[in-house]
Amino acid sequence: MSFLPRIVETELEICLAATGAVVLEGPKACGKTATARKRAASEILLDVDDNARQLASVDPGTALRGEAPRLIDEWQLEPSIWNHVRRAVDDRATPGQFILTGSAVPADDVTRHSGAGRFTRIRMRPLSLFESQLSNGEISLAKLLDGSDQSAQASSFSVPELAEVVAGGGWPGNVSLSLRQTLRANRDYLNEISRTDVSRVAQRRTDPVRVGRLIRSLARNTATEVALSKLAADVGANRISMKPETAASYLDALEQLMVIEDQPAWSPHLRSRAVLREASKRHFVDPSLAVAALRATPDRLLEDLRFLGFLFESMVIRDLRIYAQANDAEVFHYREKGGLEVDAIVQAADGRWAAFEIKLGQRRVEEGAKNLRRLAQRAPRATRDAPSEPSTLAVIVPNGYGYTGRNDVGVIPIGALGP
């Protein structure tokens, strides 16, 4: 399988030119090692080479020797190596010395020194549709944040095709597999997380059955603000009790593994006196994991279009996060208590923002447009760092023509959205 170029490569190159060490983080199998290897001049692979891992534990200095940038793959398997990399960065006083990749965030360790000034962290996720070459990128998020007029030719992404893409996911290693093989691989991925990875990250024995049930509850509630207490109760409904604090510890482990990634609420200073809801929306890092947790298939998803709509929203949020990161921006959601809801707010570091509704069908475009216009009327009070008017308002849909501009709400087919 040929390597698919990744959007994050540009960020990695910039950071290597400015910082002594770059930490490339993301869930297992999202393509971190392959991406890092394109920039690395030497490597040590701690997850597959037992001798290398033993060397890193007994003589870290020797493990760090090699032409720069030196790749240290899955560094969290030997966390003590962090301090040695930090010291080497200080001693060499030259940028671009190390690339550390990791598929889990180690628990805080009082013996591990701060990496401030020496390390830059970059988040990596599964493939976006643009990276998978399923989107032509005619409508750019960068230009949306600038408020530029854009248009795109009609996209022919049918809903059955969308169901297959959602179920398959953006995992680089599955690109050459059949859909049936991909669905099985995704289920195996989750099984391994439930049986092994959660216990390893939590540093205590966990019950894989309870972990699996919690993951299935998350899957049923993807792209919603489901409360921790409801998730725990959902697990207990199957005669396998779970205390909320146990559910919280399992969720923490899944976050450390970067399998789940919540979408925080946007809290602007509005002109109105709307009371905002502050709960985050729950998402898997890729919606295919929700499909795998429920052992669903594309045909079954087509029988439940409401649930497919939530999965489509989750997939769009995945892509928006990837494109937003490339533009120094973040992705939020907006909710008022008992009122207005907007699926995605992308806000750049300089305050520019764009708002998006995500709808499965063209018939619901006007519904989304009404929500976006109401949000524009409540636009945040202008501050030095945040303009009061949105750069773009648009509804993201599976297919059709694309058009955006400052005059009114645009429409963006997902097959035309890019960085």
C-alpha positions in Angstrom: 0.0 0.0 0.0 1.4 3.4 -1.0 1.7 6.1 1.7 -1.2 8.6 1.7 0.1 12.2 2.4 -1.1 13.6 5.6 -2.1 17.2 6.4 -0.2 17.1 9.7 3.1 16.7 7.8 3.4 20.4 7.2 2.9 21.1 10.9 5.5 18.4 11.8 8.0 20.0 9.5 7.4 23.5 10.9 7.8 22.3 14.5 10.9 20.3 13.8 12.5 23.5 12.5 11.7 25.4 15.7 11.8 22.8 18.6 14.2 20.3 19.9 11.7 17.5 20.1 8.2 16.9 18.7 5.7 14.5 20.3 3.4 13.1 17.6 0.3 11.7 19.5 -2.7 9.9 18.3 -4.6 6.6 18.6 -3.1 3.3 17.5 -3.0 2.7 13.8 -3.7 6.3 12.7 -0.4 6.5 10.8 1.9 8.2 13.3 5.0 5.9 12.6 4.7 6.1 8.8 4.3 9.9 9.0 7.3 10.3 11.4 9.5 8.0 9.3 9.2 10.4 6.4 11.1 13.0 8.4 13.3 10.8 10.6 16.9 10.0 9.8 17.2 7.1 12.4 14.8 5.3 14.6 14.2 3.0 17.6 10.9 1.1 17.8 10.0 0.3 21.4 6.7 -1.5 20.6 8.1 -4.2 18.3 11.8 -4.4 19.3 12.3 -6.0 22.7 16.1 -5.4 22.6 15.5 -1.7 21.8 13.1 -1.4 24.7 15.5 -3.1 27.1 18.3 -0.8 25.9 16.1 2.2 26.5 15.4 1.1 30.1 19.0 0.3 31.1 21.0 2.8 28.9 18.8 5.5 27.6 21.7 7.6 26.4 22.7 4.9 23.9 19.1 4.5 22.7 19.1 8.2 21.8 22.2 8.0 19.6 21.6 8.2 15.9 21.2 10.7 13.1 18.7 13.5 13.8 15.8 13.7 13.7 15.7 10.4 15.6 12.4 8.6 15.8 11.5 7.1 19.2 8.3 5.1 18.4 5.8 4.5 21.2 8.0 6.3 23.8 5.3 5.9 26.5 6.3 2.2 26.8 9.5 3.4 28.5 8.4 6.7 30.1 11.8 7.3 31.8 13.2 8.1 28.3 11.4 11.5 28.4 13.8 13.1 30.9 16.8 11.8 28.9 15.4 13.3 25.6 14.8 16.5 27.5 18.4 16.6 28.7 19.7 15.7 25.2 17.7 18.6 23.7 19.2 21.0 26.2 22.8 19.7 25.7 22.6 19.8 21.9 20.7 23.2 21.7 19.6 22.5 18.1 16.1 22.1 16.8 14.8 18.9 15.2 16.6 16.4 17.3 13.8 13.9 18.1 10.4 12.8 17.1 8.5 10.9 19.8 5.4 9.0 18.8 2.8 7.8 21.2 -0.6 6.1 21.2 -1.3 6.8 24.9 -0.7 9.7 27.2 1.2 8.4 30.3 -0.2 9.2 33.7 1.4 12.2 35.4 4.7 11.2 37.0 6.4 13.4 39.6 9.8 12.1 38.3 9.1 13.4 34.7 10.2 16.9 34.2 8.3 19.5 32.2 8.9 19.6 28.5 8.2 23.3 28.3 10.4 24.9 25.7 11.9 21.6 24.6 8.9 19.7 23.3 6.0 20.5 20.9 3.0 18.3 20.9 1.1 17.5 17.7 -2.2 15.6 17.6 -2.8 13.1 14.8 -6.1 11.4 13.9 -7.3 8.9 11.4 -7.6 9.9 7.7 -10.0 12.7 6.8 -12.0 12.3 3.6 -9.6 14.7 1.9 -6.6 12.6 2.9 -8.4 9.5 1.8 -9.0 11.2 -1.6 -12.7 11.0 -1.1 -13.0 14.8 -1.0 -11.6 17.1 -3.7 -11.1 19.9 -1.2 -12.7 22.5 -3.5 -14.0 24.4 -0.4 -11.2 25.2 1.9 -11.7 25.7 5.7 -8.8 28.3 5.6 -10.8 30.4 3.1 -14.0 29.8 5.0 -12.3 31.4 8.0 -11.3 34.3 5.8 -14.9 34.7 4.6 -14.0 34.1 0.9 -16.7 33.2 -1.6 -16.3 29.6 -2.7 -18.1 27.1 -4.9 -17.9 23.4 -5.7 -19.2 21.1 -8.5 -21.9 18.7 -7.5 -20.8 15.8 -5.3 -22.3 12.4 -6.0 -21.7 11.0 -2.5 -24.9 8.8 -2.1 -26.2 7.9 1.4 -25.4 4.2 0.9 -21.8 5.2 0.0 -21.7 7.4 3.0 -22.8 4.5 5.2 -19.9 2.4 3.9 -17.4 5.2 4.5 -18.6 5.8 8.0 -18.5 2.1 8.8 -15.0 1.6 7.3 -13.4 4.7 8.9 -10.2 6.5 8.2 -7.6 3.9 9.3 -4.6 3.8 6.9 -3.9 0.1 7.4 -7.4 -0.8 6.2 -7.3 1.1 2.9 -6.4 -2.0 0.8 -8.9 -4.3 2.6 -12.4 -5.2 1.6 -15.3 -3.7 3.5 -15.9 -7.0 5.2 -12.3 -7.3 6.3 -12.3 -3.7 7.5 -15.4 -4.2 9.7 -13.7 -7.2 11.3 -10.4 -5.3 11.8 -12.3 -2.4 13.5 -14.0 -4.9 15.9 -10.7 -6.5 16.6 -9.2 -3.1 17.3 -11.9 -2.4 19.9 -11.6 -5.8 21.5 -7.9 -5.3 22.0 -8.6 -2.0 23.7 -11.2 -3.5 26.0 -9.0 -6.5 26.9 -5.6 -5.1 27.2 -5.0 -1.4 26.5 -7.4 0.1 29.1 -5.8 -2.0 31.9 -2.3 -1.0 30.8 -3.1 2.7 30.7 -5.2 2.6 33.9 -2.3 0.7 35.6 -4.7 -1.6 37.3 -6.8 -4.6 36.3 -10.0 -3.7 34.6 -13.0 -5.8 33.6 -13.0 -6.1 29.7 -16.8 -7.0 29.8 -17.6 -3.8 31.6 -15.2 -1.8 29.4 -16.9 -3.2 26.3 -20.4 -2.4 27.6 -19.3 1.2 28.4 -17.9 1.5 24.8 -21.2 0.3 23.4 -23.1 2.8 25.5 -20.8 5.5 24.1 -21.5 4.3 20.6 -25.2 4.5 21.1 -24.8 8.0 22.3 -22.2 9.3 19.9 -22.4 13.0 19.0 -24.6 13.7 22.1 -24.0 15.3 25.5 -24.9 12.1 27.4 -24.1 12.3 31.1 -21.6 10.1 32.9 -24.4 8.9 35.2 -26.5 7.8 32.2 -23.6 5.9 30.7 -23.0 4.0 34.0 -26.8 3.3 34.3 -26.8 2.0 30.7 -24.1 -0.5 31.6 -26.0 -1.5 34.7 -29.1 -2.1 32.8 -27.5 -5.3 31.6 -27.2 -6.7 35.1 -23.6 -5.7 35.2 -23.5 -2.9 37.6 -21.1 0.0 37.2 -20.5 2.9 39.6 -20.2 6.4 38.0 -16.6 6.7 39.4 -15.7 3.4 37.7 -17.2 4.7 34.4 -15.2 7.9 34.9 -11.9 5.9 35.3 -12.6 3.9 32.2 -13.4 7.0 30.2 -10.2 8.6 31.4 -8.3 5.6 30.1 -10.1 5.8 26.7 -9.1 9.5 26.5 -5.5 8.7 27.4 -5.6 6.1 24.5 -7.1 8.9 22.3 -9.9 6.6 21.3 -12.5 9.1 22.4 -12.3 12.9 21.9 -15.0 15.1 23.3 -16.1 18.3 21.6 -16.2 21.1 24.1 -19.0 23.8 24.3 -18.4 27.2 22.8 -18.9 30.0 25.4 -18.8 33.4 23.7 -19.9 36.7 25.2 -23.3 36.9 23.4 -25.4 40.0 22.9 -28.4 38.1 24.2 -28.8 36.7 27.7 -29.0 33.1 26.6 -28.1 30.6 29.2 -25.6 28.2 27.7 -25.1 24.5 28.2 -21.5 23.7 29.0 -21.4 19.9 28.6 -19.1 18.4 25.9 -20.4 16.2 23.1 -19.0 12.7 23.1 -17.3 11.4 20.0 -15.0 8.5 19.1 -11.9 9.7 17.3 -13.4 7.9 14.3 -17.1 7.1 13.9 -16.2 3.6 12.6 -15.4 2.6 16.2 -19.0 3.4 17.2 -20.1 1.2 14.3 -17.7 -1.6 15.4 -18.9 -1.4 19.0 -22.4 -2.1 18.0 -21.4 -4.7 15.4 -23.3 -2.8 12.8 -23.0 -2.9 9.0 -23.7 -0.3 6.3 -27.0 -2.0 5.5 -28.1 -1.8 9.2 -27.2 1.8 9.3 -29.4 2.5 6.4 -32.3 1.1 8.4 -31.7 3.7 11.1 -31.1 7.0 9.4 -31.4 9.0 12.6 -28.4 7.1 14.0 -26.5 7.4 10.7 -27.1 11.1 11.0 -25.3 11.2 14.3 -22.4 9.1 12.8 -22.2 11.5 9.8 -22.0 14.4 12.3 -19.2 12.7 14.1 -17.3 12.0 10.9 -17.6 15.7 9.9 -16.3 16.7 13.3 -13.3 14.4 12.8 -12.5 16.1 9.5 -13.1 19.6 10.8 -10.7 18.9 13.7 -8.0 17.9 11.2 -8.6 20.9 9.0 -8.9 23.3 11.9 -5.6 22.1 13.4 -3.9 22.9 10.2 -5.3 26.5 10.5 -4.5 27.0 14.2 -8.1 26.7 15.1 -10.4 24.6 17.4 -13.8 22.9 17.0 -16.6 23.5 19.5 -20.4 23.1 19.6 -23.0 25.6 20.7 -26.1 24.8 22.9 -28.6 27.0 24.7 -30.7 25.5 27.5 -34.0 24.6 25.9 -33.2 26.5 22.7 -30.8 27.1 19.9 -28.3 24.4 18.9 -25.4 24.6 16.3 -23.3 21.5 15.6 -19.9 23.0 15.0 -18.1 26.3 15.7 -14.6 26.6 14.3 -12.6 29.4 16.0 -9.1 30.4 15.0 -6.5 31.6 17.5 -7.0 35.2 16.3 -10.7 35.0 17.1 -12.2 34.5 13.6 -15.0 32.0 13.6 -17.3 30.0 11.4 -20.4 28.1 12.3 -21.7 24.9 10.7 -24.8 22.8 10.9 -24.4 19.1 9.8 -27.4 17.5 8.1 -27.8 14.1 6.5 -30.2 15.2 3.8 -30.8 18.2 1.5 -34.4 18.5 2.9 -33.0 19.6 6.2 -30.7 22.3 4.9 -33.2 25.1 5.6 -33.6 23.9 9.2 -29.9 24.2 9.7 -29.8 27.6 7.9 -32.4 28.9 10.3 -30.3 27.9 13.3 -27.2 29.5 11.9 -29.1 32.8 11.2 -30.3 32.8 14.8 -26.8 32.4 16.0 -25.6 35.2 13.8 -28.2 37.5 15.4 -26.8 36.5 18.8 -23.2 37.0 17.6 -20.6 37.6 20.3 -19.9 41.1 21.4 -16.8 42.4 19.5 -13.6 42.3 21.5 -10.0 43.1 20.6 -9.4 39.4 19.8 -12.7 38.2 18.6 -14.7 39.8 15.7 -18.5 39.9 16.3 -19.5 38.6 12.9 -18.9 35.1 11.7 -16.6 34.6 8.7 -18.9 31.9 7.3 -22.2 30.2 8.0 -22.8 26.9 6.2 -24.7 23.6 6.3 -22.6 20.5 5.6 -24.4 17.8 3.7 -23.4 14.5 2.1 -23.8 15.6 -1.6 -25.0 18.3 -4.0 -23.5 21.6 -5.1 -21.4 23.7 -2.8 -21.4 27.5 -2.4 -20.4 29.8 0.5 -20.1 33.5 1.1 -20.7 36.3 3.6 -24.1 37.3 2.3 -26.1 34.3 3.5 -25.8 30.7 4.7 -23.9 28.4 2.3 -24.0 24.7 1.6 -21.0 22.4 1.6 -21.0 18.8 0.4 -18.6 16.8 2.5 -16.9 15.5 -0.6 -15.8 19.1 -1.4 -14.5 20.1 2.1 -10.8 20.4 2.7 -8.1 22.2 4.7 
